Amino acid sequence: MSLNDLWEGAAKNPYYPAVAKEKQFLVASILLLTAFVLTGFFGLNRSFKNLPLLGIPASLAFGFGAVYMICAVGVYV
């Protein structure tokens, strides 16, 4: 496959993100707020049983929320 064929094929199948550009700030804000609340609850009552219930979802929400916020404000990594 030549580079020109690859270029033409990509032009026919554009990439559509999972979250539209207009909604990224809202999604990022919700994820970061959720992470903040879950981190607060986990900090108040730290135990091994709360780790999968609060700690892991808080870290995932913060990770994805931070990436969406970076993309929403126009800083591309």
N, C-alpha and C positions, 0 to 999 in steps of 0.2 A: 504494500500500500504506500503510495507516494504521499508526501506532505500536502500536496494540493488536494488529493482526495480526502485526506483527513480534515483539512480546513473546510472543504465543501460539506462534508458530512456533519461537522460540528455546527455549521451555519443553519442546517435544517432542523437540528434538535437543540434549541436553546436551553440553558440551565434556569430552572425556576427554584428558588430557595424554599425551604420548608415554612419559613415565616417571612411574609412580605416585608419589604423595607419600611413601609409605613407603620407596621405593627411591632417592629423590633424594640423600640423604646418602651412600649407598654409591657411586652413580654419580659424584657430585662428588668424593669422596675418591679414587677410582680415577683419574679424569681429572687431578686436581691432582698426585697422586703420579707419574703418567705424565709430566706436563709437567715436574715437577721433575727426573726422571731424564733425560729427553731434553734438557733445558736443560743439565744437567751434562755430558752427552756432547758436546753441541755446543760448550760452553765449553772443553772440553779439546782439541778438534780442530776449530778453526774453518777452514773452507774453503768455497769457492763450491759444491763438489759436495755438501757436507753440509747446505747450506741447505735444499734441498727434502726431504732425507731426515730431518733432525732438527729444523731450526729452524722450519719451517712447521707440522709436526705438533705441536711443543711449544707454539707460540703458540695454535693452535686448541684444544688440550687445556686450556690455561690459561684461555682465554676462556670456553669452555663450562663448564669445571669451576667457575670463579668464579661464573657465573650460577646454576648448579645449587646451589652451596653457599649463595649468598644466599637462594635460594628454600627450601632445605632447613632453614635455621635460622629462617625466618619473617620475613625482611626482604624485602618485595615492592617492586620498582621499577616 
